[in-house]
Amino acid sequence: SFGRAPYFLFYDTDKKQSDFIDNSAANSQGGAGIKAAQIIVDNNADVLITPRCGENAAEVLKAANISIYKSNDNSIEDNLKDFTEERLKLLTEIHSGFHGHGGR
């Protein structure tokens, strides 16, 4: 799940530079998705590429005008290539979250 990912890769499509940032929200007792979304917002991302996202996190991201795209099952490099070539689709299936289940 997005909120429990151990780290995030931030990629600058203009400069072709990447930077990994630890997800400090991953071990949160609750609200990991919201806290993780705030990390994305605080790092000035325009787009999030993820396999799935909970509704609370999605609301934070949408409020910051961050588009959410569904990743494919391939590598980070393949997902970035697919994104830049406009082959990824917007993530439309936002789940209700894993509230009270430790994100599992």
PyMOL commands that set and color helices and strands:
alter all, ss='L'
color gray80, all
select helices_A, chain A and resi 2-4+32-42+55-63+76-84
alter helices_A, ss='H'
color red, helices_A
select strands_A, chain A and resi 7-12+17-22+47-50+67-70
alter strands_A, ss='S'
color yellow, strands_A
deselect
rebuild
show_as cartoon
